[in-house]
Amino acid sequence: MIDLGELPHAQGRLVRPVGGVRPPRAYRTGLALLAVVLAGMLAGAAHQGPPMPPTIVAARLGDALFVGADRFFVVSAGPPLAGAVVQNKIISTYGLPAGNLLSLTMVAVSGAIFDVTSAGDTILVSYQVDTVGTEATVALTAGTDTALWRHPARLLSVSEPDGLVLLRENSPEFGPLRWYGIDLATGAVRWQLEQPARGYIVETDRVAGRPRRLVVVDVTGRLEIRDAATAAITAAITIPVPSDWAKRGIALWPDGDLVLVGDHAVVTAYALPDLTERWRSRVDLYSSYVGPDCGDAVCLFSPRSAGLRVLDRATGRDRWATDRWTYGERVGPYLLVAADGPTEASRTLAVLDIRTGRVRGDFQPWQGIGPPQADGTVVALRERRADDVVWYARLDPAKLTARLLGVADHVSGDCQTTPDVLICRRTDASVGIWRLT
């Protein structure tokens, strides 16, 4: 077996071939050396040096970290306000992948901050107002302490091209729960919706992280599709109401171009954008959750019972099922899956053929982190917690190879990725940025 801890400078090498069949132990070292030689031949004579050293950003114990696509935010305590419920927080915004400081913004809040994002020169902050669950969102001009507007609802998404912020009340003290479309620049309410009593509003049809549609349903069977930018109704039907809804509540999952509605026995798929009925299948929708972005399939995961079940998206017919895996993600023509378990081996990533469910190989001992990359690879980590060390690699499900990118040291946890970098909190509370390219 190759100890990856002995390969800190193995950038660009195929560290270990993976697959359903493994060579006998006596030949593993020879095969690994052959793979390295072949990789060097294919790469020509170009020299590949060790990974770039990490960029370190100072932070303190108790500071919060929020990571976006091209920047990240560190929230720390600001100048104290003696005797006041409201306290100042400083939001330090850093660019990625360089880790350069972009702005320092001060915000006054009455509770813990749980979300920070930005749109242009505007910083958006969601925070707890009190101890009973009330939440609020405030917009500020980056680099100042100037609040542009404040609303008593949590941030769901922001569309910079539309200049629109989507907010939702979490637990209003009185009256119905409301959704809002807020003007990014002024805070003016462009539209608002009341969530139906004993009903739901759910986001769907996401593009670049922003929902283009809202699904509205109530216990009478009224099902609507609304434009997320205007709240205008674009389709509406009345569906048969399952008897379980009165006792168990509504079972509904939006998934790509489908809205799945059902109960313990049957699920009905309605197509977007017009809500025409596409198919029915025998599925317990109460005990399953729908894995997003499964392409030409519908992936149903039931961690407590049936495991994984895959349906054909066009017809609803069963493709295959297994009780071995409890969660997964579509990566090109494959499904990268794992199971919950107490040991590293039980959480091993496996590569399945999405059409048949056949196991093509595994990535033991790597564990995936972050979404699939544009080239069909997935960034993965291998931790050695006793030494606060994390190896990071790029997994290729098509080739069943793991390419070691580097080693991150003094890592305490909270690791996240963007297409360009790995970001982790370090043992001294600072933030480390390691390049993935």
Secondary structure, 3 states (H helix, E strand, C coil): CCCHHHCCCCCCCEEEECCCCCCCHHHHHHHHHHHHHHHHHHHCCCCCCCCCCCEEECCCCCCEEEECCCEEEEEEECCCCCCCCCEEEEEEEEECCCCCEEEEEEEEECCCEEEEEEECCEEEEEEECCCCCCEEEEEEECCCCCEEEEECCEEEEEECCCCEEEEECCCCCCCCCEEEEEECCCCCEEEEEECCCCCEEEEEEEECCEEEEEEEECCCCEEEEEECCCCCEEEEEECCCCCCHHHHCCEEEEECCEEEEECCCCEEEEECCCCCEEEEECCCCCCCEEECCCCCEEEEEECCCCEEEEEECCCCCEEEEECCCCEEEEECCEEEEECCCCCCHHHCCEEEECCCCCEEEECCCCEECCCCCCCCCEEEEEEEHHHCEEEEEEEECCCCEEEEEEEECCEEEEEEECCCEEEEEECCCCEEEEECC
